[in-house]
């Protein structure tokens, strides 16, 4: 935060934000009566000096507020305000696993150490003559 003398427009913005809380650029334009590019430069400068803080509100709009650390310095510029009470954060539900009674239990059969089942010889083909291709000597070789 700078110890330089502050302009009347900056004091007006600080006083407005300290009393009314966070505001959008359009709402601050009505207070100071400046163009949007001019007020954006002014707000960015005040943010870099540590007076303001930029954030997004619950409506997804970008808003400006007095930096919480700057409330102690407001009295030095003639603005007497107390910081707002911290807002309660929205509670996000935590995922909880269902009770163990409703969960499928792991397999009780160890498939890695189970005996290997093999069929005893050839099984009967589904259709007569469907396995004749195995009798040809060229089966499995590329021509």
C-alpha positions as CSV (number, residue, x, y, z in Angstrom):
1,X,0.0,0.0,0.0
2,X,1.3,3.3,-1.0
3,X,1.8,6.3,1.2
4,X,1.2,8.7,-1.8
5,X,-1.7,11.1,-1.7
6,X,-4.8,9.5,-3.1
7,X,-7.1,11.2,-5.6
8,X,-10.7,12.0,-4.8
9,X,-12.0,9.4,-7.3
10,X,-10.0,6.7,-5.6
11,X,-11.2,7.7,-2.2
12,X,-14.8,7.7,-3.5
13,X,-14.3,4.2,-4.8
14,X,-12.8,3.0,-1.5
15,X,-15.5,4.6,0.5
16,X,-18.2,3.1,-1.6
17,X,-16.7,-0.4,-1.5
18,X,-16.0,-0.2,2.3
19,X,-19.6,0.8,3.0
20,X,-21.5,-1.3,0.4
21,X,-19.2,-4.3,-0.1
22,X,-18.3,-5.9,-3.4
23,X,-19.4,-4.2,-6.6
24,X,-19.0,-4.8,-10.4
25,X,-17.3,-2.4,-12.7
26,X,-20.6,-1.1,-14.1
27,X,-21.8,-0.3,-10.6
28,X,-18.6,1.6,-9.8
29,X,-18.8,3.5,-13.1
30,X,-22.0,5.1,-11.8
31,X,-20.2,6.2,-8.6
32,X,-17.2,7.8,-10.3
33,X,-18.7,8.7,-13.8
34,X,-15.7,7.5,-15.8
35,X,-15.5,5.5,-19.0
36,X,-15.0,1.8,-18.7
37,X,-11.3,1.8,-19.9
38,X,-10.5,4.6,-17.5
39,X,-12.1,2.9,-14.5
40,X,-10.5,-0.4,-15.4
41,X,-7.0,1.2,-15.3
42,X,-7.9,2.9,-12.0
43,X,-9.1,-0.3,-10.4
44,X,-6.0,-2.3,-11.7
45,X,-3.7,0.4,-10.2
46,X,-5.5,0.3,-6.9
47,X,-5.2,-3.5,-6.9
48,X,-1.5,-3.4,-7.6
49,X,-1.1,-1.0,-4.7
50,X,-2.9,-3.4,-2.3
51,X,-6.1,-1.4,-1.8
52,X,-8.5,-3.6,-3.8
53,X,-9.1,-7.2,-4.5
54,X,-10.7,-8.8,-7.6
55,X,-12.9,-11.9,-7.4
56,X,-15.9,-13.7,-8.9
57,X,-19.2,-13.8,-7.1
58,X,-21.9,-16.5,-7.0
59,X,-23.4,-15.2,-10.2
60,X,-20.1,-15.7,-12.1
61,X,-19.6,-11.9,-12.3
62,X,-16.2,-10.2,-11.7
63,X,-16.5,-8.0,-8.6
64,X,-14.1,-5.7,-6.8
65,X,-13.9,-5.3,-3.0
66,X,-11.6,-3.7,-0.5
67,X,-8.6,-6.0,0.3
68,X,-9.0,-7.5,3.8
69,X,-5.4,-6.3,4.6
70,X,-6.3,-2.7,3.5
71,X,-9.0,-2.2,6.2
72,X,-6.3,-1.3,8.7
73,X,-5.0,1.5,6.3
74,X,-8.4,2.9,5.5
75,X,-8.3,5.1,8.6
76,X,-5.1,6.8,7.3
77,X,-7.1,8.1,4.3
78,X,-10.2,9.2,6.3
79,X,-12.4,6.1,5.8
80,X,-13.6,4.4,9.0
81,X,-15.0,1.0,8.2
82,X,-14.8,-2.5,9.6
83,X,-14.2,-5.5,7.4
84,X,-17.3,-7.6,6.6
85,X,-17.8,-10.9,8.5
86,X,-16.4,-13.8,6.6
87,X,-19.0,-15.6,4.5
88,X,-19.8,-19.2,5.3
89,X,-18.5,-21.5,2.6
90,X,-20.9,-23.7,0.8
91,X,-20.8,-27.3,2.2
92,X,-19.8,-29.8,-0.4
93,X,-21.1,-33.3,0.3
94,X,-18.5,-35.9,0.8
95,X,-18.9,-39.2,-1.0
96,X,-19.5,-42.0,1.4
97,X,-19.3,-45.7,0.4
98,X,-22.5,-47.7,0.9
99,X,-22.6,-50.0,4.0
100,X,-20.7,-53.2,3.6
101,X,-23.9,-55.3,3.7
102,X,-24.9,-54.0,0.2
103,X,-21.4,-54.4,-1.4
104,X,-20.6,-57.4,-3.5
105,X,-18.1,-59.6,-1.6
106,X,-14.8,-60.6,-3.3
107,X,-14.6,-64.0,-5.0
108,X,-13.9,-66.9,-2.7
109,X,-12.5,-69.0,-5.5
110,X,-8.8,-68.4,-6.3
111,X,-8.7,-68.5,-10.1
112,X,-4.9,-68.4,-10.2
113,X,-4.4,-71.6,-8.3
114,X,-7.4,-73.6,-9.6
115,X,-6.8,-76.8,-11.6
116,X,-6.8,-76.4,-15.4
117,X,-9.7,-78.1,-17.0
118,X,-9.0,-79.6,-20.4
119,X,-11.4,-81.3,-22.7
120,X,-10.8,-85.0,-23.5
121,X,-10.1,-85.0,-27.2
122,X,-12.1,-83.4,-30.0
123,X,-15.7,-82.5,-29.4
124,X,-18.3,-83.2,-32.0
125,X,-18.5,-80.4,-34.7
126,X,-21.6,-78.3,-34.8
127,X,-22.2,-79.2,-38.5
128,X,-21.0,-82.2,-40.4
129,X,-17.9,-81.4,-42.5
130,X,-17.2,-78.0,-40.7
131,X,-13.8,-79.2,-39.5
132,X,-12.6,-80.6,-42.9
133,X,-10.3,-77.6,-43.4
134,X,-7.9,-79.0,-40.8
135,X,-7.1,-82.0,-43.0
136,X,-5.5,-79.9,-45.7
137,X,-1.6,-79.8,-45.5
138,X,-1.4,-76.0,-46.3
139,X,-3.5,-75.0,-43.3
140,X,-1.7,-72.4,-41.3
141,X,1.0,-71.5,-43.9
142,X,0.9,-68.5,-46.2
143,X,0.9,-69.3,-49.9
